[in-house]
C-alpha cells in the first residue's frame, strides 16, 4: 500500500496538491464568522498582502510533514476498506492532533518568545479550526492519494 508522503509529494502531483490545500485554507477562512472569524480573515488578508506567496511557501514546506503525520490514519482507513474521508470525518480530533503535532514541535523549537507565546495562546482555537477543516481534508487526501 503506497504511503501518503509519496502520494502527496510526488513531483507529478505536488503542485495540484498544494493548489488544493490553498483552496481548502481559503474556504476555511471564508467560512469563519463572528469576532474570531473577523480576526482570522483580517490576519489572513494582511499576511497575503504583506508577503504574497507566504502561505503557499508554508504549505509547500509543511506538506511532507503533514502527509507523514496523516499517513497512519490513511493506512488505517485503507486497511479497514474505508476512505480517508470516512475515517477522518469520524475522527476529527485524531486528525487535528496529528497535524498539530507538527506545528507544536515547530513552535517549541522556535527561538522567538513572541512566536511561542502567540502559538500557545492560539493552540486551543487551532484545534477547533483544524477539526472544522477535516470534512474538506479527507476528500483532498482521497483525490490525490489514489
N, C-alpha and C positions, 0 to 999 in steps of 0.2 A: 504494500500500500504506500503510495507516494506521501512524502511529508509535506506539510503546509508551507514550510520555508521555501523549498524548491518550487512548489506550485505557484506561490505568490511573488517570488522574486526572480523568476526566470526572465532572462533578457527579452524574450518574445512577448511577455505578459506584463512586465513591471510597470510600464507607462500607463497601461489601461487600468491596472490595479490602483496605482496612485491617483489617477483621474477619478476613479470611482470612490476612493477614500475621501478625496477632496469634496466630491459631490455629497457624500454622506455627512461630512462635517458641516458643509454649507446648509444642508437640510436640517440637521440637528440644531444649529444656531438659529436658523429661521423659525423653528418650531418653539423656541423658548418664549415664555411670556412672563408678565409680571415684572416686578422690580429687578429680580435676579436676571430675568431674560433680557431686560433693557441693558443691564450692566454687561452681560455676556456679548450681546450684539454690538454694543459700543466698543468694547475691548477688541473684539474680533475685527471690526471695521478699522479701528486705529492701527492694529498690527498690520493689516493688509495695506493700509495707506502709507505707513512709515517705512515698511520693509516688504515691498512686493516680492512674492516668491518665498517668503519666510515659512509659511505654513506648508507649502509643497516640499521645501527642504527638510522640514521636521518629519513629514510623512515618509519621505524617501529614506531618511536616516533611521527612523524607528521601525519601518516595515519589517525588516528581518527579525528584529527582537520581538515585535508583536506577533508575527507569524510563529515564531518559536514558542512563545507563551501560550498561544491558542492551539498549537499542534496536539497536545494531549487530549483536549476536548474534541478536536476534529477527529482524531484517531478513535476516540471512544464512540463518537457518532457513527463512524464507518463500521466499526466492529459490531455495533448493535443494529446495523442496517438502517440507520437514520440519517437524515440530512443534518448539516451543520445548523441550518435554520431551526429545525425542530429541537435539537439538543440545546442550542444557545438560548432559544426562547423559553425553554423550560428550566434554564439555569442561569438567569441573568447575573446573579451575584457572583457565581463562579467565573463567568466570562469577564466581568468587571474587575474582579480581584486579579485574574491572570494578567490583564492588560495593565492594571495599576501597579503591579509589582515592578514593572519596567520603570515607570515614572517615579515610583517611590525610591528605587535604587538611584536613579539619576539625581533626584533631589537630595538624597542622603549624601551622595558624593560631591555635590556642589560645594565649591569653596565660598560661595556667596551666602552670607547670612540672610540677605534680603530674599533670595530665591528660596531658601529653606523655609523661612518664616511665612512667606506668601503661600508656598505649596502646602505647608501644614495647615494654614487657615482654610484653604480651599479643598483639602483632601476629602472631607465628608460630602461636599457638594459634587466633587468629581465622581465619587462612587455612584451617586444617583444619576448624574448625567451620562455616565458610561452605560449604566443599566438601561437607561432610556433609549440609548442608541442600538442596543442589541437587536431589536427587530429589523433594523436596516443592515446590521453587520452580517448576520447569518446568510442572507441571500447573496451578499457580496462575496463571501467566502465560497459558497456553493458555486457561484458563477465562475470564479477564477480557478478554483481547485479541481474542477472536473476536466 
